[in-house]
Amino acid sequence: MRKIWLRLYSTYGLIVFGGVFLLLSPFFALAVLNRRWHRQALLLNQFWSRAFLNGMGVPAIVHGKEYLKKNQAYVITPNHFSLLDIALMGYIPKPFVFVGKDSLAKIPLFGDMFRKLHITVDRSSLKSRYGAMERSLVAVEEGKSLVMYPEGGIRTDNPPQLASFKNGPFKVAIEKQIPIVPVTIPFNYIILPDDGKLLMRPIRPVLVIHPPIETVGLTSNNVAELKEKTYAIIESELQQFHNEKSFTYEN
């Protein structure tokens, strides 16, 4: 009986997700026509994410918003265990550009908007990875923040155990001398597991924004050190949430 209820709830979620996008699609279509309007389109992305989770009755609980300054660009590095992580990024109180896998650009309607506003990468292609790095640097030069999943996608087989981090986000932050912002998403893998079933549980997700890590004065020699520091911050927060059992759910 519970599985039937979860399927109904999840189907409702897909309707809300798609319905909000269709309502906003004329505004997205206008905003992507001119790069000067892309900031407004990125803000629409945030509205879409929040409307989806509010419509599901599970608005996110966000900690640490006060750490982000209005006119500062950041490289934001969340852990990534669930597809829900993408929607949850809408609660980051800044417009940002995703650096995400190129398969997202192949989704009908949504994909065209994603490709024009964000940066896609085929992680199996050295040329694509290099191009994504170059576009990321340009986006920072334009004053935009980046969201880059340091694990390089949903790669862990045993959440909440983190997969190893890639170097990309840390190279960008150091080259542009902008702060890294570690972000912990403790249990989206329980709310919407990455098991192909797309069954979403009605639990409020949590987003923890950590204090920025400054990179001024760092060089390429410090990439490994910065990566390890970021990993340790997120891993510690994950362990704290799970050790304290700071959430409840039913299997």
N, C-alpha and C positions, 0 to 999 in steps of 0.2 A: 504493500500500500504506500509505504514511504517513497519507494522508487517512482511510482506513478505520480505522486505529488511533486517530486523533484523534477520529473520530466515536464509536467505542466508548468511549473515555475520557470524552468529553463526555456521552454518554448515561449512563454510570455516575455522572458528576457530578450530573446532574439527579435521578437516583434518590437519591443521598446527600442532596442539598439538600432534596428533598421528603420523604424518609424521616425525616430529623432533625426537620423541622417537624411532621410528623404525630405523632411520638413526644412532642414538646413541646406540641402543640396543647391537650391538656386543661389543662396548667398555664397556658398563655397565656389560655385561656378563663376560668379562675378569676381570674387576676391583673388582667384588664382590667375586672372587675366593680366594682372599688373603686379610686378614685384613690390611696388610701393604699398600694395594692399595686403601683402602676405601676412603682416603682423595681425591684421584683423582676422584673417583666416585661421591663424594659429590660436587666437582667442576663441574663435568658434569651435575649434577642436576641444578646448578646455570645457566650454559650455556643454558640448555634446557628451563628453565623458561624465560630467557631473549629473546631467539630466538623466543619463542611462542608469547610474547607480542610485540616484534619488528615486527614479521611477520604479526601481526594483525594491525600494524600501530599505536599502542598505547604504546610506551615505557614508563615505569614508571617515575614519577618525585620523586626523593628521596632527603630527607632533613636529615642531621645529620650523614652522613657516617663518618665524622671526629671524632666522639666520640668513635669509636670502634678501639681498639689497636690490632695490628697484633698477638701478642703472649699471649693474655689474653682470657681465656674462660669466657663465659657469659651464663646466662639464659635469653633468649629473649622472651618477653611476649607481643604478639600482640593481639589486639581485633580481634574478628572473627565473621563476619556477612555474608560472601560469600565464595563459593568454590574458587573464584578467589584469595582469600587471600593466598592460598597455593602456587600458581604460583608466586605471588608477592614476596614471601620470597626469591626467587632467586636473588633479588636485594640487599639482605643483603651481605655486602662485606666480608663475612667470611664463611668458610665451617661449616656446623652445622648438627646436628642430630635432626630430627623431633620426637616429642612424639605425636603420632596421633592414632586415633581410628582404631581398628583392621579390620574394613570393608575395609579400603584402601588396605589391603594386599590380598583381595579377587578379586581385579580387574585383569583380564587376562593380562599377560606379566608384566604390571606395578607393580602389587601386589608382585610378587616374588622379584623384585629389591627393592621395598619399605621395605619389611619384613627383608631383609638381611642388609640393610644400616641403617634403622631407627628403632624406638622403637614403637611397637604397644601395644595398651591397650584396653581391654574390660571394659568400665567404670562401667558396671553393676556387675562386678566380683571383689570381694575384693582381691582374690588371684592374678588376672591379674594386678590390680592396684599396689599391693605390688611388683610384679615382675617388672613392668615397672619402679617403683621408684628405685629398686635396679640396673636395667640396666642403668638408667639415671645417677646414681652416678658413675658407672663404666665408662661411656662415658666421664664424666667430669674429672675423674682421668686420662683418656687417653689424656686430653688436648682439648677435643671437646666442642664446644658450643652447647647449646640445644635451640630449639624453642618449647615452651610449651604454648599453648593457655590457658590463665588463666580462661576463661569462661568454659573450658571443652568441647568445640565444639560450633556449631552454636545453641545457646540456647535462644537468645532473640526473642520475638515476635514483637518487636517494635524498629527496628534499626532507628537511631543510639543510642538508649538506651542500655547501657551495661547490660548483665546478671551479676549475682553475681560471684565473683572470687572463684576458688578452692584454697586450700592450697598448692597443690603439688609443683608448680614452686618455691614458696617461701621457702618451706622446703628444697628443693635441694640446692638453692642458699645459704641459711644460713648454712646448714651442710657442704658444700664445701667452704664456705667463698668466694664466687665469686659474682660479681655484677649482679644485675637484670637490664635489659635494657627494659624499657617500649617502645612499638611501637604502633603508631596510624595509622590505615588504615581508612581514613575518609568516603569514599563513594563507596567502592566496592559493597555494597549492592544495589546501584543504577545501577552500570555497569552490574553486573550479580546477580540479585536477587535470593535468596534462595526460589524459588517458584516452583521448579520442571520443569519449562519451558525451562531452559538453553538458554535463549535469552540474548546475550551479546551486550551491547551498545558501540559504538566506542568512548569512553572517556578515556583519559589518567589517569590511577590510580595514587594515591599519597601514598607515604610511609614516615612517619615521625619517625625517630629514635631519641629518647630522651637521654639525658645524663644518663650514668649508675648510679644506686643507689648502693653504697658500702654496703657490709654486714659484713665486718671485725669487729669482736667483738660482733656481734649479736648472740643471742641464740634462741632456739625454742620458748622462751617467746615473741619474737619479730615478729613472723610470721604474726599475725593479723595487727600489725602496718605497716609492710612492704607491705602487701597486700593492705591495705587502701591507702597508699601513692602512690602505682603504679596505683591503680584504679583512684585516683583523678587526676593524671597526664594525663592519657588517656582520661578520661571524659572531662577534661578542654579543651584538644586539639580538641576533637570532637565537643564540643559546639562552640569553636572559629571558626572552619571551617564552620559550618552550620549557625551560626549567621552572619558571614561576607559574606555568599553565595560565597565562594571562588571557585566555580565551576559552570558550566552551563550544562544543559542537557534538553532533551525533553522527555516528558512522552510517 
